[in-house]
Amino acid sequence: MTAAGPLDSRDEAFWRDYLTRGGSLERYGRQVFKRIPSDPRCKICAAPFRGIGAPVMRLIGKSQSVANPKVCNSCFTFISRHHGGAEIEATLLFADVRGSTSLAESMSPADFHGLMDRYYRTATKTVFDYDGGVDKFVGDELVAMFFPLLTGEGHAARAIEAAQALLRATGHASPDGPWLPVGAGVNSGRVWFGAAGEGTHVELTALGDVVNIAARLASAARAGEILTTADTADAAGLDPTLERKSLELKGKHLATEVVALHIGPGG
């Protein structure tokens, strides 16, 4: 990401405009970068840090940041300089490995690391393929963001498509079953989105109740299942005849109406 010129680092209007409209340069660059093979890559702009594209990326200032190795120098400079954010409409995707404790107990530490590393690579590629951004991995849980700068107004649909693709990529549609059991939660709404943290710990992240609900949905989803709020399903244009149910989510006083999608041989 790049800035157009000198700006107030606390300018909420700038962040709202940037995150909802952005510029063609950012979108075009990301579309190009994500097609250059090699991982790891910048979690924001998708610039690869290794492989055939890395030398070219370094020439344009997109080498891996020493301050924050999850992003490139260019993106880290941007979020550090323009510290702050704004409330925008966005969609959050959480994907959680089911039974990871039991898996870890049944494998050597090295084999479990190899399995999780495969999951991280698969999840990151899937999110980028569907124009999302990887916020972070918390243990075995993926946190991904889909917002207008990258996806346009169709961020709810793109997040659900990414969740479906991730479950397929982890083998849930295979007759032999998944190579890693994963459940996912998707939720849309108004979030605070921007740069949080100080110094070398600045991150581009999303905050708010919408985020918490997405996390709770992922925790409640079974392997091969995607749970999304009914409002998000409607925004994404999902079939209105899909299974709907009310869930009591931890920390919520009222039941949440959700739509369940299943990825599997019979799903």
Stockholm file with secondary structure:
# STOCKHOLM 1.0

chainA/1-267         MTAAGPLDSRDEAFWRDYLTRGGSLERYGRQVFKRIPSDPRCKICAAPFRGIGAPVMRLIGKSQSVANPKVCNSCFTFISRHHGGAEIEATLLFADVRGSTSLAESMSPADFHGLMDRYYRTATKTVFDYDGGVDKFVGDELVAMFFPLLTGEGHAARAIEAAQALLRATGHASPDGPWLPVGAGVNSGRVWFGAAGEGTHVELTALGDVVNIAARLASAARAGEILTTADTADAAGLDPTLERKSLELKGKHLATEVVALHIGPGG
#=GR chainA/1-267 SS CCCSSCCCTTCHHHHHHHHHTCCHHHHHHHHHHTTSCCSSBCTTTCCBSSSTTHHHHHHTTCSBCSSCTTSBHHHHHHHHHTCCEEEEEEEEEEEEETTHHHHHHHSCHHHHHHHHHHHHHHHHHHHHHTTCEEEEEETTEEEEEECHHHHGGGHHHHHHHHHHHHHHHTTTTSTTCCSSCEEEEEEEEEEEEEEESSGGGCEEEEESHHHHHHHHHHHHCCTTEEEEEHHHHHHHTCCTTSCEEEECCTTCSSCEEEEEEECSTTC
#=GC SS_cons         CCCSSCCCTTCHHHHHHHHHTCCHHHHHHHHHHTTSCCSSBCTTTCCBSSSTTHHHHHHTTCSBCSSCTTSBHHHHHHHHHTCCEEEEEEEEEEEEETTHHHHHHHSCHHHHHHHHHHHHHHHHHHHHHTTCEEEEEETTEEEEEECHHHHGGGHHHHHHHHHHHHHHHTTTTSTTCCSSCEEEEEEEEEEEEEEESSGGGCEEEEESHHHHHHHHHHHHCCTTEEEEEHHHHHHHTCCTTSCEEEECCTTCSSCEEEEEEECSTTC
//
